[in-house]
């Protein structure tokens, strides 16, 4: 894929009013999600759930791309259509999670390192042949006593950069995801400091590895106080701190920033996205790449039963519509009341 194609695909992933569905939960994560609705996680229940999401009527009005898991990109809808083809027919770009998850960073207690670089080039070629147009790699940064360390940040930034350039080499747009976790009792200011340090390191490494900034997307955390922090920030404070951090460190060459929801409630994630876009215009598109914040309501409604599919799809479409409005700074709480 040419430089022009990478740039146009990156822009196509975050056009105004649209965002990305992260449906790339690992086997362990989706098993925990299914446990919450008392459903056993099997290859067929996972396939049926993903088909429910992907076949939701009109979802292409709000969703421009879907991140798939390795199992999912190889699966088909009930009528035999491969999922990447099903999405492409709807005008939705299929993508793929390519990291192998996190492990303890040796010598650094409480810190994580993402694995998956070994054999990545060949895997990327395979996913491209299956129809993927973009990829995603997640790094995890934890805030705690004496952490994150510069070593942990740099090691993860280095891996993200190597992944990103390998993606572009085979014609896939890389989504670069350095997530500073919400876990802990840290303040909003502490999160901002850790996030800024992480993003500085990430973009330094991306330049070192000659990543085409115009042909990638950033998927960062929002600036939030830790879940256990007694003083939680307002929606306005989160939006202001997050935009301030981005403006300090994210080059204007990057076409879009697609936020992860990171354990926020569905409504709060939408409110934060709306408040950030209301502060615009910005040098980059500010969008979403949500998993739980889009999926939690439909999952609870579905419960693994065919008779609940339509109701679950309506809830999924509603959350996507709300986040589409938030992309434009036009979301309001009245939209939630209308759905109820």
Secondary structure, DSSP 8 states (H G I E B T S, - for coil): --HHHHHHHHHHHT-TT-EEEEE---HHHHHHHHHTTT----HHHHHHHHHHHHT-TTGGGTEEEEEE-HHHHT-B-TTS-BHHHHHHHTT-EEEEE----EEE-TTSTT-EEE---TTHHHHHHHHHHHT--EEEEEEEE--BTTBS-HHHHHHHHHHHHHHHHHHHHTT-EEEEEEEE---SS--HHHHHHHHHHHHHHHHHHHHHTT--GGGEEE--------TT-SS---HHHHHHHHHHHHHHHS-TTS-EEEE--TT--HHHHHHHHHHHHHT---SSEEEEEESHHHHHHHHHHHTT-GGGHHHHHHHHHHHHHHHHHHHTT---THHHHHH-
